Amino acid sequence: MKLITFLFVLLFFALPLAAKTVRYELVASKGKVNLSGKKEVDFALMINDSIPAPILEFTEGDEAEIVLINNIPDDELSVHWHGILLDPYMDGVPYVNTPPIKSGESYTFKFKIRQHGTYWYHSHTNVQEQKGLYGAIVIHPKEKTISYDKDLVVVVSDWTDEDATEVLKNLRKDGDYYLYKKDTMRSWLGAIQAKSLKNFLYNEWTRMGGMDFSDVGYDAFLINGKRDSQGIMAHPGEKVRIRVINASASTYFYVSLGNLPMKIISMDGVDIKPALANDFLIGMAETYDILFQVPDHQNYELKATAQDGTGSASTWIGMGESVFAPIRPFPDMYATMDHLSMDHSTMTHESMEHSGMNHASMSHSNMDHSSMNHSVEEVYPSFSVQDAQAKHKTNFPASTPAHDVKLVLDGDMDRYVWHINGKAIHQDRNINIRENEVVRFTFVNKTMMHHPMHLHGHFFRVINKHGDFSPMKHTVDVAPHSTVTIEFYTDEPGEWMLHCHNLYHLKTGMARVVKYSSFTPKKEMQEWQKKDPHLHDHTYYRGMVEAATNHAQAEFYWMKTWDEIELRLESRDDDNWEAEGDFFYKRWLGRFTHLLTGATLVDREGAGVVGVGQILPFLIETHTIIDHKGRLRFNVEKRFQWTKNIYTDAEFTFRQKQSSEFEISLMYQKQWAWSAGLMFTEKSIGLGAQFNF
């Protein structure tokens, strides 16, 4: 009897300790949507027929069981649980630590919830994330630590009406492919009008060309799948916890809330010392939590503005008269690296211009904005990770063994390849680490773009001015030409992705796998790893056809990360339109230099050649070539972008003991695919057109 009583008491006290299993069934499918308001597309990918995917809610200590069903025709599927601490085989990166889910099949993820905060999930297959496969995760703490009345999840994303597979191909054709769509082409006239000619020339001298805020021309920016919507109704005095998640593929956003400062209480799911800011710049894959107490009977605009200035999305909190967030001035396209073109200071009332806003869906379009109070009573600086302070010490004991790794983030915007330490992931897969030590990654960004670097399966300290109280994160923004150091304790054995969370940078090489030396993957996973697409150097192509009354030319390029094959054919209006051409294999050694070998045809004579190509200051392209007979050839060419639509291509070719020539064009170009105008050669003037593909 005593034994039975003891067992009963033991069971009684053990029941509350038993973990609750929270189960979700997620069905991925393909369908038609119109998210931009411009056109319906048929390539959208959804989970449970929704973009974004459903919010998954848990409580710390729960057992998660998530069944993922792939109903996408003829395509694999994956989901990564971003920022969640779990077993590596549940991480969801196909071919690295989780098998891909084939069409018509399913996979069940099971893991214990070991944390609380705001997180998200998204596909890690191809470019599915850009097509709509992303959603929020909210994990409540066992005991409530922050008091609030209502909870609002804000999933910010970017959307293109163009299939993302084609977007990637277009970027590999030309990193500037979308400048015409975005209307952000830099030019001599634009620099003069902006009183930035000195900066323009400096950027060309340094071979940088200017700040790159975003690669893709988007058709819409969304909050919870909409461009403008009422997020939550809230009464005066109610506290709303706003969970902001940047689920975009390649867009940074400035976030602001009406005319009021925001109280930031958490970053990447980890509570920080509360801080006030009028705005913050959130990178892809980061999350920020805001605590907002509605002050009065008004409706406050939470606005996310794309960093490149090409659009925004809004959601509204409260009720009553609308209080608009400030409109950010268009970024300075001609700034030098000394200024970074990132003015995080809060905008004044004088710099705001609301007349162009259209909130028709909210019945705001007919409101007299001049009668509204847009003033900001208190001005706080823009908030970033450098300002964040942890609530408790995060430093590691000085006696812990430490391992330092330098990671140089670099790439070539023109050819659109991105890499770490001069190598793409297919060249150098692993960063090897050991258990039970502190690993420090020092990111050195040599590019003109931001890179949000994400480490799977871990949280890390971002070393900032707060020293021992540096914040913990899973994704960190590495700004242009800056250095950021993170450190983490190695107690999660496995193989974990480390990559830039710009989707197109990841897909073109800026990634690694952090591998514990003590970890050996299962045999099944080893077989999948042999087929990992990350380890393939994918092939892309581009071409050009030019036809004029005095000149004809065609160029074709087959490209990998460092290898390129060029075929060029040309004919001129001389005596009999004789053809000449080049067939080159190029091996790029970096952004500015490549070696070449191949064959040429000039004056009916073929020759084998070797040479070197270089991009000089002022973005002057040169080729120094010698043929098998010892004859020298020297090419020099440059583009002059006079206005956003008018340019000149100037090219001169010197050939020793053979005919030399030059060509200068004056062309009008409205979109990337075509241009038309005048073409001058050493013998004549012609009228023609150029087509890019």
Secondary structure as UniProt FT lines:
FT   HELIX           2..14
FT   HELIX           15..17
FT   STRAND          21..33
FT   STRAND          41..47
FT   TURN            48..49
FT   STRAND          53..59
FT   TURN            60..61
FT   STRAND          63..70
FT   TURN            73..74
FT   STRAND          80..82
FT   HELIX           88..90
FT   TURN            95..97
FT   TURN            103..104
FT   STRAND          106..112
FT   STRAND          117..122
FT   TURN            126..127
FT   HELIX           128..131
FT   STRAND          134..140
FT   STRAND          150..159
FT   HELIX           164..173
FT   TURN            175..178
FT   HELIX           179..182
FT   HELIX           188..193
FT   TURN            194..195
FT   HELIX           197..205
FT   TURN            206..207
FT   STRAND          220..223
FT   TURN            224..225
FT   STRAND          228..232
FT   TURN            236..237
FT   STRAND          239..246
FT   STRAND          253..257
FT   TURN            258..259
FT   STRAND          262..267
FT   TURN            268..269
FT   STRAND          270..277
FT   STRAND          280..282
FT   TURN            284..285
FT   STRAND          287..293
FT   STRAND          298..306
FT   TURN            307..308
FT   STRAND          312..318
FT   STRAND          321..323
FT   TURN            333..334
FT   TURN            337..341
FT   HELIX           349..351
FT   TURN            355..356
FT   HELIX           360..362
FT   TURN            365..366
FT   HELIX           369..371
FT   TURN            385..387
FT   TURN            398..399
FT   STRAND          402..412
FT   TURN            413..416
FT   STRAND          417..420
FT   TURN            421..422
FT   TURN            425..427
FT   STRAND          430..433
FT   STRAND          438..445
FT   STRAND          451..455
FT   TURN            456..457
FT   STRAND          460..462
FT   TURN            465..466
FT   HELIX           467..469
FT   STRAND          472..473
FT   STRAND          475..478
FT   TURN            480..481
FT   STRAND          483..489
FT   STRAND          495..500
FT   HELIX           503..507
FT   TURN            508..509
FT   STRAND          511..516
FT   TURN            517..518
FT   HELIX           523..529
FT   TURN            530..531
FT   HELIX           533..535
FT   STRAND          540..548
FT   TURN            549..550
FT   STRAND          551..559
FT   STRAND          563..572
FT   STRAND          579..588
FT   STRAND          593..602
FT   TURN            603..604
FT   STRAND          605..616
FT   HELIX           617..619
FT   STRAND          620..627
FT   TURN            628..629
FT   STRAND          632..641
FT   STRAND          646..655
FT   TURN            656..657
FT   STRAND          661..671
FT   TURN            672..673
FT   STRAND          674..681
FT   STRAND          685..692
//
